[in-house]
Amino acid sequence: MQMNKVLTGLVLFAFGAVAVADDPPVPAAPPVATVTKVPGQAFKMALADGREASLKVFSLDSPMVPTNIKVIDNTCTDWQGMTCQYKMKFRRFWIDLVWSKNPDASRVGQIVEYKSNGQDDKSFQKAESVNGLQTGLYAGDKIPKISDGAPAYSERLPLNELSCDDYRWLPGAPTEAPDTLHTSRWDSEDNIKNAETGVMENRTEGGAYGVDLKKIDAKTLQITRINSFTGILRTFPVLILGANQSLTLTKPSGDICQVGLSANFQGDLTVTYNGLEQKRQDLKVDLKTLPDYVYGSDELLDMSFVKFEVGTWFFDGMVYR
Amino acid sequence: MKSLIFLAAILLSLASPASPTDLSNAGHLRKLSLHLRGVTPVPAEYAELQKLQKDTDIAAFFQRKADEYLNSAQARDRMVFRLSEKFQVETPAIDMNAYLSTDVSQRKYVTGIRQDSISDLFYRISSQNLSWDYLLTGKDYNLYPKNAFFDFGDINDFDFFRTVKPDLPENPSDFFLETTLADPMGVHFAADDLTVSGVLTTPRFLSRYNTTNVNKNRRRAAAVFRIFMCDPMFPIIPPPPDKKTADLPNAFDDIHGGATVTEQQLTAAMQVSSDARHGADPNCAACHVKLDPMGRTFQNIGVALNPEPARGALHFTKSDGTIFDQGLSGIGELGGQVAKQSEYLNCQIKWFWKEFIGVDVALSTDRENQLVEQFNKLSRKTNDFIKFLVSQPEFTKEPAKIQIISFDRVRPLLQRCDSCHSGGVDVPAFAGGVIDKTTLLKMRHRVNLPDSDHHRMPRDWARWDPKDLDAVKQWIEQGAVSPSGSIQLSPNDLAGAK
């Protein structure tokens, strides 16, 4: 799967199923699903006609993925051309909503299908998700917030790291990793339409503000805190996606300076994403045979990936089969 | 013969209409309504005017109408359009048929024109008669929800401001815009806040003038210089021969080759520090010495505000030739500093003149300075100044006849050019009067540069009689008539190079 498809998937789960956007749900439509979301209990959907469905969740973690990033422009020092590595680990999710009670015995154990009331039967979509990705940027008391829930971040995955043989590209030109590093802006850019002019152009698409890193060894810094995320695409943490990135740093004099970076995160992420799918297939995992998902067991309750991911399946006015 | 006919046609078009007299009262009313509201008066207004006999009654009528029009919904909407054009952000879409209906009861004013923080600010400038400086110094914003589906790819007010106001909610619009705010949500920043500065810190301004790794906010700084200080930011390095300056909207693109060079290619080409390169090359430094310090005040802002202000400076050569250099602790101080500059005042007066008097009425330097004084007396209040402007005699004057500048008039002046430029392959003998188009257009560009620009021609401009300088400028604008009477610059040449 190409990276743009991965991103499309991420966009879809972030904003709901686009297929229903052309034909919004009819508010008065029955039957309304009752969803049990009690921490520590199995997640369950019950319909007024007695049908019930439960959730099956499977996840796989990638190894630490190193991506080469090169310093291509620098106003902090005269040093550039250095190559560093950005290291991150990913968790990919597969989620199915499966019938546990259904008068049609052939449907039990099958993935629930849903559509908005009023749409024809061709509009039925499977209640399954295969595009979920998390990485380890959740740190301490500061929760990165790209949207409510921020499911793209995990507390259980190791924090992202930056590793360089040479740090003389940083203000003050240190030869090894400084004890701490603060960047006021870590932005990514891409070729995107300018909403004001309609012209496609290279533009900042967003990133992170107030990024703190701390030294874990002479060559490695770990991202320990991110004040906030911003992004015009409002989907995945764009801090790590764009091919062209810039770090805004402060010189010892207090003046602002900027380092330009070039990377191939998308290529590495695509390889990792596809590799995890291959691994799942090699393991011959059938989600339908897994135990029911216990709500809140994936992450902290407020950060529940499931809460965010499956929410779009339960609009009022949905019909299920 | 053909060229003489062409010349006659140009001169006729420049010189019309012929009457130098005052507008009739009806014409005055029509102009007032059109300039302030964008629509013509209704018949009842003409009838009311016609009944008035005494000059004092007529004067009072126009005063009242100016107030009425300035406080109309159309005038406020119109200010949003005017400022959208000034800032080159997208103009709101409206139903023109409904908007311009001659039946007042059927007129539908723009609904939803205040759909985001920048258009709301434009609107309030008019509706609250705010100081014009508020465009630069405003610290209050109204936030509007956005439809997450249709506005996908464009940051909304809430996401933009929440980085500095963490208590703000998510964009209150849901995916289908089924829920909206009844009223916009106001956010307030302290007067000394370093993170916000009027229009400059709104999502749409920053989106319009976006930044990149290579650009480092210079596009944003160039927009500030262009819009607020009338610094044209003309490229010093000529664009590629197949491109005209007019084709390229941004100075950055002009200078760096426009669409012919991608920013990645540019980055790859700049294997030395970009700041060092720009500082070392005098052609680059001419602009970068202004752009880079101001750009740094934007440096921490990507697509949203940043709670950490970035230090920078306002640095430029003033019109009297002195260097202005003031350090800034953050973007929040930039607008206030710009608003203190005389270049800002003169630039804004020119804009008001263009919008409310018209480009066809000449504005002399003395008159411009008088108006600056009046602008200050009125505390730079927007509507108060507009009302003053439309009460001035120029508002009711027909345009003056254009004086034709013959070659004989400029020959001795061009000889002064030759005293430095001795003629040759690159520079012709000007006083001969036969000059190639490229050189004429270059002359036109150089003589119109601000006095502070070191490329301004003539170099000894301060010793020239302003009337002589104007004569040279007009001679070029009228087509640079040669000694034999032929037009050397066609209207197309002039329009294409503007």
Boltz contact constraints between the chains, C-beta under 6 A:
constraints:
  - contact:
      token1: [A, 15]
      token2: [B, 175]
      max_distance: 6.0
  - contact:
      token1: [A, 16]
      token2: [B, 175]
      max_distance: 6.0
  - contact:
      token1: [A, 21]
      token2: [B, 149]
      max_distance: 6.0
  - contact:
      token1: [A, 24]
      token2: [B, 176]
      max_distance: 6.0
  - contact:
      token1: [A, 72]
      token2: [B, 267]
      max_distance: 6.0
  - contact:
      token1: [A, 73]
      token2: [B, 267]
      max_distance: 6.0
  - contact:
      token1: [A, 73]
      token2: [B, 274]
      max_distance: 6.0
  - contact:
      token1: [A, 74]
      token2: [B, 273]
      max_distance: 6.0
  - contact:
      token1: [A, 75]
      token2: [B, 275]
      max_distance: 6.0
  - contact:
      token1: [A, 78]
      token2: [B, 273]
      max_distance: 6.0
  - contact:
      token1: [A, 148]
      token2: [B, 170]
      max_distance: 6.0
  - contact:
      token1: [A, 184]
      token2: [B, 300]
      max_distance: 6.0
  - contact:
      token1: [A, 184]
      token2: [B, 308]
      max_distance: 6.0
  - contact:
      token1: [A, 185]
      token2: [B, 300]
      max_distance: 6.0
  - contact:
      token1: [A, 185]
      token2: [B, 302]
      max_distance: 6.0
  - contact:
      token1: [A, 187]
      token2: [B, 302]
      max_distance: 6.0
  - contact:
      token1: [A, 189]
      token2: [B, 212]
      max_distance: 6.0
  - contact:
      token1: [A, 195]
      token2: [B, 154]
      max_distance: 6.0
  - contact:
      token1: [A, 195]
      token2: [B, 207]
      max_distance: 6.0
  - contact:
      token1: [A, 196]
      token2: [B, 89]
      max_distance: 6.0
  - contact:
      token1: [A, 196]
      token2: [B, 90]
      max_distance: 6.0
  - contact:
      token1: [A, 196]
      token2: [B, 207]
      max_distance: 6.0
  - contact:
      token1: [A, 196]
      token2: [B, 208]
      max_distance: 6.0
  - contact:
      token1: [A, 202]
      token2: [B, 212]
      max_distance: 6.0
  - contact:
      token1: [A, 202]
      token2: [B, 263]
      max_distance: 6.0
  - contact:
      token1: [A, 203]
      token2: [B, 210]
      max_distance: 6.0
  - contact:
      token1: [A, 204]
      token2: [B, 210]
      max_distance: 6.0
  - contact:
      token1: [A, 204]
      token2: [B, 211]
      max_distance: 6.0
  - contact:
      token1: [A, 204]
      token2: [B, 302]
      max_distance: 6.0
  - contact:
      token1: [A, 204]
      token2: [B, 303]
      max_distance: 6.0
  - contact:
      token1: [A, 206]
      token2: [B, 303]
      max_distance: 6.0
  - contact:
      token1: [A, 207]
      token2: [B, 302]
      max_distance: 6.0
  - contact:
      token1: [A, 209]
      token2: [B, 163]
      max_distance: 6.0
  - contact:
      token1: [A, 209]
      token2: [B, 306]
      max_distance: 6.0
  - contact:
      token1: [A, 228]
      token2: [B, 163]
      max_distance: 6.0
  - contact:
      token1: [A, 230]
      token2: [B, 163]
      max_distance: 6.0
  - contact:
      token1: [A, 230]
      token2: [B, 303]
      max_distance: 6.0
  - contact:
      token1: [A, 230]
      token2: [B, 304]
      max_distance: 6.0
  - contact:
      token1: [A, 232]
      token2: [B, 153]
      max_distance: 6.0
  - contact:
      token1: [A, 232]
      token2: [B, 155]
      max_distance: 6.0
  - contact:
      token1: [A, 232]
      token2: [B, 303]
      max_distance: 6.0
  - contact:
      token1: [A, 244]
      token2: [B, 213]
      max_distance: 6.0
  - contact:
      token1: [A, 246]
      token2: [B, 213]
      max_distance: 6.0
  - contact:
      token1: [A, 248]
      token2: [B, 299]
      max_distance: 6.0
  - contact:
      token1: [A, 248]
      token2: [B, 300]
      max_distance: 6.0
  - contact:
      token1: [A, 256]
      token2: [B, 296]
      max_distance: 6.0
  - contact:
      token1: [A, 256]
      token2: [B, 299]
      max_distance: 6.0
  - contact:
      token1: [A, 256]
      token2: [B, 310]
      max_distance: 6.0
  - contact:
      token1: [A, 260]
      token2: [B, 213]
      max_distance: 6.0
